[in-house]
Amino acid sequence: MLSIPIGASVVRFEGARGDLAIAYRPGRSGVYVLGANLPTPPEGRAYELWMIQGEEVLPGPCLRPEADGRLLATRPLRFLGRISY
């Protein structure tokens, strides 16, 4: 079971297909990635989480949804402030 910590900021992303959100607590380690209705990437492919801090663009973890389009994952990333999108 994946639970979102109390006080977490949740950011929902809009795209052409599927629903995706991340939850995090500024200044603390750990990001929660939640998805639904995501298209399954082709074999050998995955979604990649990218982080932009100021002018710096950093590749993040690669994630692959379940066959039914759900994605529930935690990653030990650290966000220093708010996420902009």
Buried (B, 14 or more C-beta within 10 A) or exposed (E): EEEBEEEBEEEEEEEEEBBBBBBBBEEEEBBBBBBBEBEEEEEEEEBEBEBEEEEEEEEBBEBEBEEEBEBBBEBEBEBEEEBEE
